[in-house]
Amino acid sequence: MEQFNVFGLPKKYTDEMADKLNQLLSDFQIYYQNLRGMHWNIKGAHFLVLHVKLEELYNVAAENVDEIAERILILENQPLHTLQDYVQQSSLPVARDVRDPQQAINFVIGNLKALIDLERKLISVAEAYNDHGTITILSDYISRQEKEVWMLRSSLQE
């Protein structure tokens, strides 16, 4: 007999989705730390603009981290919560000593594209179970991130 959670979603699905959301949570934690490091270390003519933009992005990432962890809890599972877990689970590269503005922008774009790709995959899984709570969260992220990629790419044009 198949078990369901309080919202009528199959336990097998919620366990699978929680694992996938923990991957996303880990990626967002690495993305967040990448942004913090670049925010602290950025140099050059675009310092003022990028310093502010990177802070804006890491504040949004911190909100997303909390929302993803809460979604995992709503699905009656446990979010990862250690740095070791995040490093092991994340597929994002770590931005080490990124100071150059163009390199920083390209790094952020790459991180956002990877997040969008994973979020789209998770939406495909969630759609099969009519998990509109997860779909809505991820769709909102994608919409904002696509706009950020567009804006960042536009800033690289002369």
N, C-alpha and C positions, 0 to 999 in steps of 0.2 A: 504494500500500500504506500503510495507516494505521500510524503509529508509536505505541508504548506506552512508558510509563515503567516503572521497575523493579517497581512495584506493579500493573501491568496496566491503568493508566488511560490513555486515549488522550491523546496529546500535545496535540492540538487542545483537548481539554477542560482539561487542566492549565494550558495557557497562558491560556485564558479565565478559569478560576477564579483563577489567580494575579493577573490584572488586577483581578478583583473583590475579591480579598483585599487587594490593595494599596489599593483604595478604602477598605476597612474599616480597614486599618492607618492610613491618613491620617486617617480620622475619629477613630480612637482616640487618635492623637497630638494632635489638636486638642482632643478631649474632655479628655485628660490635662492639657494646658496650661490649659484653661478651669478645671478643678478646682484646679490649683495657684494660679492667679491669684485665684480666689475665696477659697481657703484663706488666702492672704496678706492679702487686703484686706477680709474680712468684718468687719462692725461690728454693734453692737447687743446687745440682751438675750440673743440666742441664740448669741452668739459662741462660747462654750466648747463647746457641743454641735456646732455646725456646723463649727468649726475641726477638731475630731476626726473628724467624719463625712467631711468633704471629704478629709482626709488618708487615711482608710481607702479611699475611692473612688479616689483617684489612685494609691494603691499597687496596687490591683486592676487599674486601667487599665494601669499599667506592666507588670504580669505578662502581661496580654492582648496588649499590643504585642509583647512578646518571643515569645509563643506564635504569634501570627499570622505574624510574620516567619519563624519556624521552619517553620510549615506551608507557606509559600510556597517555602522552600528544599526541603522534603520533596517538593513537587510539581515540583522541578527547575527553579525559576525564581528570579528576583532580587527581593527585597523593596526597596521604596523606602527611602531612608535620609537624605534631606536635608529640612530644614525647608521649603525652597522647593517640593519635590515634594509634601509634605504639604499645604501651603496651597493649591497648585494643584488637588490631587486631592480634598480634603475637601469635603463638602457641609454640614458643620456651621458654624453661625455662631460667631464669636469672641466670647468674653465679655470685654468691655472695661470696666474700672472698675465691676464688679459688687460692691457693698458691702452692699446691703440683703439681709437674710436671706430674705425671701419671694421677692424677685427671683432670688436665687441658687438657691433650691430649685426654682423654676419653670424656670430655665435648665437645671439638671441634669436635671430630668424631660424637658424637650424634647430634650436631647442623647440621653438613654437611649432615648426613644421612636424617635428617628431611627436609632440603632444597631440596635435590635430590628427595625425595619422592613427595614433592609438585610440583617441576619443571616437573617431569614426568607426573603428573596429568594434569598440564597446557598444556603440549605438546599434550596430547590426545585430549583436547578440541580444541586447535589451529589447529590440523591436520584436523578436520572435516570441517574447514572453509578455508583451504589452506592459513593460516596466517603464511607464511614463515618467516616474520620478527621476530615474537615472537618465533617461533620454533627455528630459528637459534640462537638467544640470549640464550634461555634456554638450547639448546643442547651444546653450548659452555660452559656454566656454569657447566653442568653435567659432561662433559669430564674432566674439570679441577678439580672439586670437587672429583670425583672418584679417580683421581690420588693423591689428597691430603689425602684422607682417607687411601689409600693403603700405602702411605709414613708414615703417622702418626701411623698406625697399625704396620708397620714394625719397627718403633722406639721403640715400647713397647716390642718387642721380645728380649730375652736375647741372 
